[in-house]
């Protein structure tokens, strides 16, 4: 019998926990779910015969020790900055660790010790990062094995809403994962390779320099660059490639409207604003604008950004209630915290809402003195606000990896990400059986 411990019972955990519990009897597992909120953990376990809910706080030594020491495999869905704390305890007790977050510098330093102890510390095994790595490497390895040479690789992923969800919402977007991460997204310089030249986009320009993308059968989108595409040149074995760009996908029109928040400074998280308890939505916006007698925040924004009253940017802000006299409803907060709170009033998934994941890759390669192109795309739609497409695409890869590890079908050890065949072949195969599958086109 294997004991699996899931740390974190937030919005991305639902499909992972259900997958583990659904497979628990056949695989002879017990599944423990730990969260700082015992109620949240219990809600996910649902009194399952093979499940157990516990309160887990990484800062409480005694309970942390007991939970980790009694497990065989730990899966962490806690905030990314806590993974390295969990990893240190896993080293102490000789336990495998899986998570869906980017490999941190702290995690990298643990590679040799984890490897020497025969432990797998698997990172970036979710959606993006995760499924993006595995689906890309499957195609890249195939191209190379058939004598092709990659010239360009572009990859974009977005967590959006389904076309029939909230049709009046002009953003075509709601919070389908951690809202704070959405508001704080992109707050460092993006680095990528284009046409053999290194390119850099500072945060204040990020939402102005977008890439237009057409996903077959699903329409047009826009993408902005992720923080650092260059670190995957070595990871993907693409040191000779001319273009390497990874980014985030949004529906058309999103970036221009979001750029207003960026340019005004509404996404700043470095200071506390004054008088928040008396603040309305409009006075929040006005706090970042010059005083002009007799002019509303909406009029001042239109002038500053040279917008027409019927333009989509203002429509998006109007729909979000940014110019209303509704109280913010917080006692204190940074600009980013206040913006998140205001947007969550309209961007929180409601009972009938469904989210949608869209992922798109483009591979350009040379073979037999000719240039070829492959486009590969994935579109997955959630079932409801609990079993979202985001929860499925983050959770299933982790669950499948845990099953493979428990069955001794993964030999990798140390701090790794799932870019090798031993990961991507079985995980992508089972994802396909779950309805998460890629469509290839050859333009």
Number of C-alpha atoms within 10 A of each C-alpha: 11 17 18 25 25 25 29 23 27 19 18 25 27 22 23 26 24 20 16 26 23 13 17 22 13 8 15 12 19 21 25 24 27 25 22 16 16 15 14 19 26 21 13 22 22 13 11 16 12 18 21 18 25 19 19 20 16 18 10 9 11 10 15 17 15 10 18 22 15 14 21 18 26 24 24 25 25 23 12 14 12 13 25 18 13 20 23 16 17 23 17 13 15 20 23 26 25 27 27 25 24 16 20 13 9 14 19 14 12 17 18 14 13 24 16 10 15 16 23 23 29 24 24 24 32 27 27 22 19 25 27 23 23 24 22 23 21 16 17 20 15 12 19 13 10 9 12 20 20 24 20 22 25 18 25 25 24 23 25 23 27 20 13 10 18 18 11 9 16 19 25 20 23 24 21 25 16 12 18 15 11 14 22 16 14 20 16 15 18 23 21 25 21 16 12 14 10 13 14 16 19 14 18 16 15 23 24 14 14 18 15 13 17 11 17 14 8 11 10 13 19 22 25 23 25 22 23 17 19 20 12 16 18 10 14 15 13 19 13 13 19 17 23 25 25 25 25 22 27 24 20 17 16 21 21 16 18 19 18 18 19 19 15 16 16 22 23 18 16 9 10 15 15 13 12 20 13 14 22 20 20 19 21 25 23 19 17 16 14 11 12 10 6 7 10 16 23 20 15 18 21 16 11 12 11 9 16 12 12 8 11 17 24 21 16 20 19 14 15 20 17 24 20 16 13 14 16 23 15 16 12 17 18 18 24 21 20 25 22 21 18 22 18 15 12 16 20 16 22 13 9 10 19 25 27 21 23 22 23 25 23 20 22 20 22 16 14 9 8 8 13 17 16 16 21 21 22 19 21 21 23 20 15 15 19 21 20 27 30 29 24 29 26 28 26 28 29 29 23 21 21 23 21 17 16 19 11 9 14 15 12 19 18 21 22 20 24 24 22 17 13 14 21 22 15 16 23 20 12 16 18 12 9 12 11 19 18 19 11 16 12 10 7
